[in-house]
Amino acid sequence: MAGTLKRLAILGSTGTIGQSTLSIVEQFPERYSVASLAAGRNVDEAFAQAVRWRPRLISMATEDLAGELAGRLRDAGVSGVDVAHGTEGTVACSTHAEADFVVSAIVGVAGLEATHAAILAGKPVGLANKECMVAAGEILTRAARERNVPILPIDSEHNAVHQCMRVGAHAEVKTIWLTASGGPFRQLPLEQFAGITPEQALKHPTWVMGRRITIDSATMLNKGLEIIEACRLFDVLPSQVRVTVHPQSTVHSLVEFVDGSILAQISVTDMRLPILYALAYPERPASTLTFDLAALRRLDFEQPDFERFPCLRLAYEAAEMGGAHAIALNAADEVAVEAFLERRIPFPGIARTIEAVLASTPEAHPATIPEVLAADQLARQMARQIVA
């Protein structure tokens, strides 16, 4: 594959993963170029990206934003860049005829239809959007298997698992160990949780991430979503996926094999490394992302406390149920996190909201993307009522 230019469709181009992906395109111009960008709501950043990368197509969240961007490109004398909007625009980006590889990095289920469309179009997907896999993993993995389309995880933990699993056969895998930093409240006394502010929860000890994922890391719901994602991506049972709290965040995940061997993937805490791995797979291009072995002086691993992090227990329950319960877990969390950031509920209210929604969710296994989105909307409605 070296020597062939890979043209990328980047969904969520103005977010942290999107921008990191573009920095890799900048670093490896002989390997990667940009075919299309789905840019969301940030017109300034979308304009800068359109001018710099000259994609064939760029999509904005709404018609008004698309009109504003098209006007600014026209005024700047930039031609040859089509501007689209909404879900249709994102799908057009992900299925663009010139795109060879799709980076799915839109937060939440907003990127679900476009990711599914990319797989149906036979395009390899680098998945940085765990919500897609949680809500519709059964549908996405089935479609990918039928079309022999690779889904390569960009999430650092699943990317690490993918790397470790290259060593052994699927039947030889005993346990997947996902590492968690434990977030900012790993040692905070439980009785102080009710007083946690959004500002405190947004201070992650090791990673720089978006707002929702940072709060999810503080509640460990992020790790819960990753348990479900691991089950779907690697075709394992929830009982085969374990979480270990590893505050140093140097070991990104481990895979334990049936013979007792454990393989760990270790690298810098920089999202460009898993992105580059997914883009280049099965190659490993040389990069400047080196790891200082002195950082391994100390490695702590401890059991997660389910009382401190009830979201983790709820995620295991949803993983066992699958279908509508996995969808509800993600949807309720999104609503609850937003309410917490807006100071409408306290920090422990996030888990309470999710638990109440899961308790009211009937068992069902949506078979199509519209059914998944309908279940998602229903769970959000329930969560909003509980929050109110």
N, C-alpha and C positions, 0 to 999 in steps of 0.2 A: 504493500500500500504506500510505502515511502515513495515520494516523487509524484504522487497523484494529489491534486489539490482537493481537499474536502470542503464543500460549501455548506455552511451552517444556517439553520433556521434557529433563532434564539427567542424562546418564549419567556418573557419577563426580562427583557434586555436592560432595563434601567435599574433593576434590583441588584443586590450584592453578587449573586451568582452570575447574572447576565453580564455585569461589568467585569467580573473576574474572567469570564469566558472571553470577552473581547480583549482583555489584556493578554490572553494566551494567543489569540489570533494575531495580535500585534507582535508578540514574541516569535511566532512561527509563521511568518507570511508565506513561506514556501509550502506550508502544509495546509493552512486554513484560510478561508475567505468567508464573507458574509453574504448569504442569499436573501434572507428576510429577517425582520425584527418585529416582535410584538412588544410594544413599549408601555402599555398601560396609560397612566394619567400624567406623567411628568413630561410636559411638552418641551421644556428647555433642554432636558437631557436627550429626548427623542430627536430634537432638531440637531443637536451636536453630533449624535450618533449617525444620523442620516447624512450629514455633511461629511463626516469622517469616513464612513464605511460604504456609502452609496449602495445600500441594499436595493434589490429590485422592488421590494415591497416592505412597507412599514405599517403597522396597525396600532391604532390608539383605542382607548376604552370606549369613547363615545363619539358620536358624529360631530359634535361641536369641537372637541379636541382635535379630531382628524382634520376638520376644516381649518382650524387655527394653524396646525402644522403644515398643511398643504399651502396655505397662504404665505407662511414664513419661508418655505422652501422656494416658492415661486419668486418672492421678493429677493431672495439670495441668489437667484439664477441657477438653482440646483434642479436639473431635469433628470428624467429616467427613473425617478423613485415614485412608485405608486403608493397612495395612502388609503388604507382601509380602516374599518372600525368594528368594535363589538366582537361577539363570539365568532361571527362569520369571518371577520378580519383575521382573528387569531388562527382559525382553522385554515384560512387561505395561506397564512404564513407557514403553518406546520406541514402543509401538503404542497408547497410551492414546487413546481417542476424542477427548479434548479437546486433545490436543497437535497444534500446527500445524507445529512445527519441533523437530528432535531434535539436541541437542549431544552428540556421542559422544566422551567424554573419559575412559573407563575405560582404564587402562594395560594393555597386553598383549592377548592374544587373548580375555580374559575378556569383553570387550564385543562380540565378533564376532557372536554369534547375535542380540543385540538390535539391532545396527546393520543387519544383513541384514533382520531382521523389519521394521524401520522403513521400509526401502526398499521391501520387498514391500507394505507398507501404504500406499505412496505418499507418505510424509512426507519433506520436504526434510531433508537431514542436514548439519550443520556438523561436520566431521571433525577432531578433535584427536588421534585415535588412529591413528598411522601403522602400528602393528602389524596392524590390521585390513586395511589396504590392501596391506601387504606379504604377509600370509598368504593373503588371499582377494580381492585386488584384481580379478582376472579375473572372479570371480563377482559381486562387488558392482557393478562398473562395467557389466557386461552387464545385470544386473537393473535398474540405474538407467536405462540407455538404453532398455530395453524399456518402462519405465513413465514415461519422461520426468521422472524425479526428479533434481533437482540435488544433487550432492555438493559442498559448498563447503569448501575446506580452511581449517582454523584454524591449523595449523602455520605459524609466521611466514614460513618460506621459501616454502612452496607458496601461501600466501595472497598473498605478494608476486608470485609468478609469475602467479597468477590475475589480479591487478590489471594487470600488464604485458601479458598476452595479450589483454586487452580491446581493445587498440589495433590488432591485425592479425589476419589470417585464419590458421587452423591451418597451412595449407600454406606460409605465409610465415615460419614459425618455423624458424630454423636450429639454435640451441643454447639450452638452458636452463642458466643458470649459478646453482648453489646456493652461497651463501656459508657459510663455516664460520669460527667464531672461532679454531679451532685448539686450543681448550681450554687447560688450565693447563700442558700439557707440550710446547707448540709449540717451545720452545727448549731444553728439557732434554736434556743429552747422552744418546744412546741407551743407553750402558752403565749409566746410572742407573735405567733403566725397571724393572728387576727389584726395586728397592728401594722403588718407589712404594707409599705406604700409602693405605688407603681415605679417610683424612682429607684427604690432599693431593688425591686425585682428585675429592673432593666440593666442592672450592673452584673453582667456575666463574668465569672472569674477568668475564663480562658479564650472564649470565642467572641468575635464581633459578628453579630447576626441581626436579622430584622426583628421588629418589635414582638410579633406574635411568637416566633420561635424562641426568643429570649425568655418570655414569660413561661412558655411550655417547658423550657429547660428548668426553670425555677420550681415548677410543680412536678416535674419529671413526666408530664403527659407526653412530651416530646419523645421520650424513650418508649412510652407505651405505644405511640403511633409506629415507632420503629420496630417494635416486636411484631406488629401486624404486617408491616411492610416486609420484614425478613421472612415471615411465613409464606407470603405470596411470591416474593422474588426467588427464594431458594427452595420452595416446595417442601417445607418442613412443618412439623406440628408446633403449636404454641409451647408445649412442654419441652421442646428442643431448643427454645430460645430463652436465654437467661440474661439478666442484667447485673453488672457488677459496677459499683461506684469506684471510680478511679480519678481522684482529684487532679492529678498531674496532666491528664488528657494527652499523654504521649503515645499510649497504646490505643489505637482507634477501635479495634475489635479483635477478638480471638476466635479461633475455631478449634474445637476439641474433637479428635478423631476416635474411633472405636478402640484403637490399640493403645489409647492413653496419651498419644502425642498431642500437644497443643501448639498451634501456630498463631503468632501475633503479628499484626501489621503496625509498624511504628514509622512515623514521619512528622514533619513540622505541622503545626496547626495552621495550615494555609489551604483554603479551598481550591486554589489553583492546581494543587497536586491531584486530588480526585477528579477534577474536571479534565485535566490533561490525560489522566489514565483512561477515562471513559472515551474521550475523543480519539485517542490513538490506538485503543485496544484492537488487536492483541499485541501491538508493539509497545515498547517503553522508550520514548525519545529522551535523550539527555536533557536535563533541566538544571536550573540554578537553585532548586528548592532542596538544599542540603539540610541534614539533621545533625545537631551537635550531640554526640554520644554522652557528653557530660551531663545532659539532661536526664539520663537514666540512672543517676546516682541513687534516686529514691523512687520506688514504684509502690504505691499503696492500692490495695483492692479490698473493698468491704461490701457486705450485703446491703442492699437498699432497705430502708425502713418503710414498710407499707403504711404504718400509722402516720408517719411524717409526710409520706407521699402517697395518699390514697388514690391518686390518678393512675398510678402504676397498677394497683390491684384492679381498678375498673377496666383498664386496657386489657389485662389478661382475660377478664370475664368477656369482654367484647370480642377478643381474638378467638375464644372458644366458640362463641355463638356465630361469629362471622356475619356476612350479609348486612342486614339493616342495622344491627348493633354496632358494627364497625363504622358505618356511615354516621350513625347518631353520635358516637363517641367524638368524632372529628367535628361535626357540625355544632354540637352543644359546646364543645371547647372553644370554638371560634367566637361564638356569641358571648360566652362567659368571660373570655380574655378581654374582649372589647369592653364589656361592662366593667371589668376590674380596672382597665386602663382609664376609663372615664369616671372612676371612683363611685360607681353605682352599686358595686358589691365588694365585700372584703376578699382578701386573698383566699381564705378557705372556702369562700362561696363558689369558686371555680369548680372545685371537686364536687361540692354539694349539688350544683346545677347539673353537672354531667351525670351524676348518680341518679338524680330524679328523672332526667330524660331517658336514660337507659332502662330504668324501671318501667317506664310507660311505653317503651318501644316494642311492638309485636315482632315475633320472629318471622323473618322473610328474607328471601335471597333474590334481589332484583337481577334480572337477566339482561337488561339493556341499559344504555347510558341515560336515556330519559327517565327510566324507573329509578335509577340511582339518584338523579337530580331531584326527582319528586320526593324520595325518602329523605334526602338532604334538607329540602325546604321544610318538610314536616317536622323534622327534628329541630331545625332552627326556630320554627314557630313555637314549639313547646318550650325551648330554652328561653326565648324572649318572654313568654308568659311567666315562667318560673322566676326569671330575673326581675320582672316588673312586680 
